[in-house]
Structure formats: structure tokens, C-alpha cells
């Protein structure tokens, strides 16, 4: 058997692993369970009522996920809420939180 018979499938498998790791959304892992909900609530105060209500529901769900130590899924909820309010989660991480 040739070494090429083993090298090609191994290279394909490793490439798949690296591409899958790169496909994980960065915003979902960069969530702050302490600061992000407050930042989204501040944005929701000036948003249209329908979008604000949906965003606040997502924030509430995200907070429950944070309490259950599931930051990744919470990040998805926070990202969806931010998107409803016309921004990205990454932009929130650089914005100050209202006190």
C-alpha cells in the first residue's frame, strides 16, 4: 500500500475539522452574560415596539441559558436580539453599558 492512500484521506479529514472550527460564530463565544443583556435592553428602548419586544424575549431566554451555564447558546440568542435591533453583537462588546 502506498503512503498516498493514507495521506489524502487524512488531509481531507483534517481540513474538514479546521473548516468546521472556523465556521463557529465568533459572536456566540464572545458573549458576556453580565454586560450584554443590559446593552441590548438599552438599545431596545429606542427601537420600534415590535422589534424591541422580540429582542427582550430573546434576552430573557439568553439570561436563562447563562444561568444554566450555556454561554454558547446564550450568545446565539443575544446575537439574534442585537440583529433585530439593527446591530451586531460584536458592536455591543465595544459599547459602554448604561448604568
Secondary structure, 3 states (H helix, E strand, C coil): CCHHHHHHHHHHHHHHHHHHHHCCCHHHHCCCCCCHHHHHHHHHCCCCHHHHHHHHHHHHHHHHHHHCCCHHHHHHHHHHHHHHCCCCHHHHCCCCCCC
